[in-house]
Structures are given as structure tokens and as C-alpha cells.
């Protein structure tokens, strides 16, 4: 899995600048006014998954599930952890966003590690929206087999919105997706259903 991730990261790094210019929509106001854009973007909004997790908890409480808080709590924790990992990467790997970075749009601009803690820069590696969306999608796919066929493409759609606005490079959203996967995998041990006695 690591080899596949690293290969994807290298390939996207080579294509980052081209993808930035090919995918960016210049009229951001028009883009942000589209319903489909808002829908996809919401997948990367943490409160979306907090509400979904709360709904699952409410459902499980009514069914007298032996572990009523487990599934809903995992749905809440996965995107929190995924988004947290993305924010940590922004502190450790200080690459600026592709726009408004003090250089030409689409150029890599690097800062120094930990400068984000002082409020310096506008870091984009990794995309927190992508991390949140993919963490929730991967966790829900583990909890509800088959759900991933719907939710992982939804998370990918959220990642694409970040490219369309020029807010992130493709590598930013790819690493964000990886952070989401790691978050769900770290919590995966809690997913196993206990044996009923």
C-alpha cells in the first residue's frame, strides 16, 4: 500500500503544475454558486460528519445495540483525526497553497517547519477538507460494507472542488486522502462487532 501511495505521490508531483492550470476555474464566484459544488464541498466540512455520527448514535440507542455509542462515535472521530493529521502536516511540511503565495499561481513555495504555529504563511499540504471527507468515507465503508461505493466518490468529489478553486494542488488532496485513510485505519480496531452472549 505504501509503494502505491508513494508512486501516486510522485506521479501527481510531476503533474501538479499542469493539473493546477488545467482544472482551476477562474470565475470562483460562479463556481461557488453552483449547488453541486456546495454539495461536494460539504463532504469536507467536519460538522457534516458530526451530525451523521449523532444520527447513527440516536439510531443505535433506539435499537438497543450492545455498543450504542460505538459506530456513531467512530464516524465522528475518524474525520476529526483525519483533519487533525492534515493540520499537523501543514505545520511540518510548510508548502504554500498554489494561489496567493507570493509567487506565480501554480508555483511551489516553501516555508520553514512550524511557521504555521506563528501564523506565518498559507499552507496547503495536506488538504484538511479532503482528509475529513476521506476519513469519514473510509470509516463508514468499514462500518457499513457497500457504503464506500457511494461515499468514496463523494469524498473524491470534495477533493476535486479544492482543485477547481485553485485552493490546493493535486498532491495536497492526495496526501489529505491518505491522512483520511490512515485515520480510519487507526480506528479500525474499534470497528469489530463484539460477540453476543
ABEGO torsion letter per residue (X at the ends): XAAAAAAAAAAAAAAAAAAAAAABBABAAAAAABAAAAAAAAAABAAAAAAAAAAAAAAAAAAGBABAAAAAAAAAAAAAAAAAAAAAAAAABBBBBABGAGBBBGBBBBBBBGAAAAGBEBBAOBBAAAAAAAAAAAAAAAABBGAAAAAAAAAAAAAAAAAAAGABBAAAAAAAAAAAAAAAAAAAAAABBBBBX
